[in-house]
Amino acid sequence: MSARLFVYGTLKDGGVSHRFLKLAKRGKDGVIDGYDMFVGGEDSPGIRPGQGRIFVETYLISKPDLIKVDRNENEGKEYDRKLARTRDGRNGFIYILKKHPHAMKQVESGLWEPKPSK
């Protein structure tokens, strides 16, 4: 059994945590409304409910691999895994910051791109 996971940051293709999705099947990218994106000093983005939109990659991931991603994302402490819906009506999980990121800069475009490896 698999779950749909929407990713917008370090889990994206090229991101430092993408290795957790190596066995996942890539789906159609999408847009999710109602969230604002923020990025901190380590160039690691997070989202919170807001007025903006975010651009996401979509993956079908096994339940055991989803648990591994939960651990990587510090789910329940730093992030919560919640259900979200893309503009085209697909439901899936997404990681949302638990606390408002006061010290982080907002990414107005809602699009974050991983920095190339050195």
C-alpha positions in Angstrom: 0.0 0.0 0.0 1.3 3.5 -0.8 0.6 7.1 0.1 0.8 10.2 -1.9 3.4 12.7 -0.6 3.7 16.3 -1.8 7.2 17.8 -1.3 8.4 21.4 -1.7 11.8 21.6 -0.1 14.8 19.4 0.7 12.8 16.2 -0.2 12.5 17.5 -3.8 14.6 16.0 -6.6 18.1 17.4 -6.1 17.4 18.2 -2.4 19.6 16.9 0.4 16.8 14.6 1.7 15.6 13.3 -1.6 17.4 10.0 -0.9 14.4 9.0 1.2 12.3 9.0 -2.0 14.7 6.8 -4.1 12.1 4.0 -4.2 9.1 6.3 -4.6 7.3 6.8 -7.9 7.2 10.3 -9.2 3.8 11.7 -10.0 2.4 14.9 -11.6 3.7 18.1 -10.0 1.1 20.5 -8.6 0.1 23.6 -6.8 -1.4 23.8 -3.3 -3.2 27.0 -2.3 -3.5 28.3 1.3 0.1 28.1 2.4 3.0 30.5 2.8 6.6 29.3 2.4 9.5 30.4 4.5 13.2 29.6 4.4 15.8 29.7 7.2 19.5 30.1 7.5 20.2 26.5 6.5 18.3 27.1 3.2 15.7 24.6 4.4 12.1 25.7 3.6 8.9 25.2 5.6 5.3 26.1 5.1 2.5 27.4 7.3 -1.2 28.0 6.5 -1.6 31.4 4.9 -2.7 33.3 1.8 -0.2 32.1 -0.7 0.5 29.0 -2.8 3.3 26.4 -3.0 4.6 24.4 -5.9 5.1 20.7 -5.1 6.5 17.5 -6.5 4.3 14.5 -6.0 5.5 11.0 -5.0 3.8 7.7 -4.3 5.7 6.3 -1.4 5.4 3.0 0.6 4.1 3.2 4.2 7.5 2.0 5.6 9.3 4.7 3.6 6.8 7.3 4.8 7.7 6.5 8.4 11.4 7.0 7.5 10.6 10.4 6.0 8.6 11.3 9.2 11.7 10.6 11.2 13.8 12.7 8.9 11.3 15.6 9.0 11.1 15.4 12.8 7.4 14.8 12.4 5.4 15.7 15.6 8.1 18.0 16.9 9.2 20.4 14.2 6.7 19.5 11.4 3.3 17.9 11.3 2.3 15.6 8.4 -1.2 16.8 7.2 -3.5 16.1 4.3 -3.6 18.7 1.6 -5.2 19.0 -1.8 -3.7 20.3 -5.1 -5.6 22.6 -7.4 -6.4 19.7 -9.6 -8.1 17.8 -6.7 -5.4 15.3 -5.7 -5.1 14.5 -2.0 -1.9 13.7 -0.2 0.3 14.3 2.7 2.5 17.4 3.2 4.8 18.5 6.1 3.8 21.8 7.8 5.9 23.7 10.3 4.4 23.4 13.8 5.5 26.9 14.9 5.4 30.2 13.0 8.8 30.8 11.5 9.4 34.3 12.9 13.2 34.2 12.1 12.7 32.9 8.6 12.3 34.8 5.3 9.1 34.4 3.3 9.4 32.9 -0.2 6.7 34.9 -2.0 6.8 32.8 -5.1 6.0 29.6 -3.3 8.7 27.9 -5.3 12.0 26.6 -3.7 14.7 25.1 -5.8 17.5 23.0 -4.2 21.0 24.4 -4.5 23.3 22.4 -6.8 25.7 20.1 -5.0 29.3 21.4 -4.9 
